[in-house]
Amino acid sequence: MRRALPIAILLLAGCARSEDASITVDMNQIAPDIVLRNNAEEEIAVGTWREATQDNSPALEFADATGQPGVSLRCAERGGLMLQRHGAGQAGGNPSISISVGRERRDVPAQLIDGGLLRATLTSGDPLITALGGAATPIGVRAVGAAPLLLPPGPPLSAFVARCAASQAPPAIAGNAVAPAANAAAPATNGAAAR
């Protein structure tokens, strides 16, 4: 037994040393959120989500400590969502807004609007809308000509996205106007005129 103990220790030490300690792990494949958020330039932005009105439409803005909006959201047609990056400056040939929520990431094509506003639209049913509405982790926003932002999730964001998603019905027609489909005449049969 006394002789077996040193031999067992040598065998165990040899097994422990036989592992390859030079294995590298690509953290972008395992935990991209951790890598993204460890960059010193991307700390969670200081500010608040607030309700606002833009072009006579309800909006949700993330305003910094000075009260200036950095990002805003507006409901688009039929349950879609407009993403707007304020202060984007000049965008290149194919402007886009890069959005990341958890593991959902995408470069969304955008238009540069006068005044340095970059606007992208997500259509109803887009998985990114669902990710924004249910965000439990910070939301990354990048655009050419603007500093990257890491926005906090929260109830105001979830509630606003839910309201936009619920607005999937076509807009109501104001006044006494009749919807075009209801205003169409039935086809005439046997040469008789439609009534």
Disulfide bonds with the S-S distance in Angstrom:
Cys75-Cys164 1.95
